[in-house]
Amino acid sequence: MKKHNFSAGPSVLPQYTIEKTAEALLNFYGTGLSLMEVSHRDKEFMSVNTEAQQLFKELLNIPEGYHVLFLGGGASLQFAMVPFNLLNKKAAYLNTGVWAGKALKEAKGLGEVIEVASSKDANFNFIPKNYTVPADADYFHITTNNTIYGTEIHTDLDVNIPLVADMSSDIFSRPVDISKYALIYGGAQKNLAPAGLTFVIVREDILGKAERYIPTMLNYKTHIENDSMFNTPPVVPIFAALQTLKWMKEEGGVNEMYRRNVEKATLLYNEIDSSPMFKSTVANKEDRSIMNICFVMNDGFEEFEKEFLEFAKSKGMNGIKGHRSVGGFRASTYNALPKESVQALVDCMQEFRKMKNA
């Protein structure tokens, strides 16, 4: 039986990435050594690091003046690194979910933090609008896609202070105007690579202004000056990321990923919206994520939630159980997930409805 991987992360990867990485784990570029045991300073791996940086910049059209870093620690470490490097007096944060809240909490330990808006009172089921970003803040932080709640900011915001974004779960899913951001970061385990790699895109001119001492490993300049090799980087995930970047380029780049993602999301949302059995957790369509589609049993059908999960699992659907804070179901439709998998989930939902005469 074919498995359809809707896991929120670690998540589905292109078969190309899996196969090429598996080959390198056995014999890295003909060296006779496993990728897991080569030095990160060998010329063979240095070329991997350089090519991955270059493809990152090419696929996202990153302008001059920005650096791409490959680090460890996950996005959670970036919650602290960002304020360590950028926060002097105060920072502004948009609170749209658990991860946005954690980023905000870390910043509070280093200075004044203004929460410009929050959707917490509605269990984060919408993206706040019509808020004011303080002009005297050092930066404005947003989380563009909220994996738990299924909301997403689909446009690149125009603000008059440095804009910082956590793009862990929607990087490469749509075209992004990088020039509108001072810094973008994210864990790679959604749309790029296995867990263990963190990417950072940082504009150099925003650095060096913090008045505090910055621990060496938390200083972006350390990693820029050492080309992400100040300490041993996550070698295997970087290699896998390069394979995913190659795959994306061969498939048509970010614009093609976006076209496919909209097509997949539309297919699933149409089924949810037209079904008497299911309903979206995000009523406002303009706030709905195209990466993490969250839905629950409609009123009167709540008793079938567990049964549907078991039925879906029997049909090969993996990872569709919703986060405990939302319940219901979550289908993560990242770049590597084929449309056929989404269609299989839709067919599964329709078959279950017929079984229950809904």
PyMOL commands that set and color helices and strands:
alter all, ss='L'
color gray80, all
select helices_A, chain A and resi 15-26+35-37+43-60+74-86+98-108+120-122+178-180+204-206+216-218+220-225+235-251+253-274+285-287+302-314+339-355
alter helices_A, ss='H'
color red, helices_A
select strands_A, chain A and resi 4-5+66-71+90-95+112-118+140-143+145-146+151-152+163-166+183-187+198-203+278-280+292-297+317-318+329-332
alter strands_A, ss='S'
color yellow, strands_A
deselect
rebuild
show_as cartoon
